[in-house]
Amino acid sequence: MTYRIEIKHRNVPPKPYKWEIYEDGKSLWVEQSAETFSSRDKAIEAGNAALDRLENRKSQNRGK
């Protein structure tokens, strides 16, 4: 399964950005940040960490 991160402008300053993780080919997110971020870069960094955790969970579940 392949995922992608999208950074969304969903709030008002000072923290307008959120990350959302989507399964490729799907239009509904599978995970979304509860926290908002002051910059796209911070949202990307947090989104990449969340994506790593998601992929680790998925790979561990496949091994069971």
URHUVEN-V793319 format. One record per residue. RES is the residue in one small letter. SS is DSSP state (alpha for helix, beta for strand, coil for the rest). PHI is phi in radians with two decimals (none if undefined). NEAR is the number of other C-alpha atoms within 10 Angstrom. Layout:
RES&SS&PHI&NEAR  RES&SS&PHI&NEAR
This chain:
m&coil&none&7  t&coil&-2.01&8  y&beta&-2.13&15  r&beta&-2.40&14  i&beta&-1.84&20  e&beta&-2.15&15  i&beta&-1.75&18  k&beta&-2.03&14  h&beta&-1.66&16  r&coil&-2.09&12  n&coil&-2.51&12  v&coil&-1.73&10  p&coil&-0.97&12  p&coil&-1.60&10  k&coil&-2.27&16  p&coil&-1.55&17  y&beta&-1.80&23  k&beta&-2.33&25  w&beta&-1.89&28  e&beta&-2.39&21  i&beta&-1.89&21  y&beta&-2.10&19  e&beta&-1.37&15  d&coil&-0.94&13  g&coil&1.51&9  k&coil&-1.97&9  s&coil&-1.79&8  l&coil&-1.76&11  w&beta&-1.22&16  v&beta&-1.78&12  e&beta&-2.62&16  q&beta&-2.46&16  s&coil&-1.23&16  a&coil&-1.41&9  e&coil&-1.52&12  t&coil&-1.90&20  f&beta&-2.24&21  s&coil&-1.39&14  s&coil&-2.49&16  r&alpha&-1.06&17  d&alpha&-1.04&12  k&alpha&-1.16&15  a&alpha&-1.16&25  i&alpha&-1.11&19  e&alpha&-1.06&12  a&alpha&-1.17&17  g&alpha&-1.13&23  n&alpha&-1.13&16  a&alpha&-1.12&11  a&alpha&-1.14&19  l&alpha&-1.11&19  d&alpha&-1.04&12  r&alpha&-1.09&12  l&alpha&-1.08&16  e&alpha&-1.13&14  n&alpha&-1.13&12  r&alpha&-1.06&11  k&alpha&-1.12&12  s&alpha&-1.22&12  q&alpha&-1.18&10  n&alpha&-1.17&9  r&alpha&-1.18&8  g&coil&-1.37&6  k&coil&-1.52&5
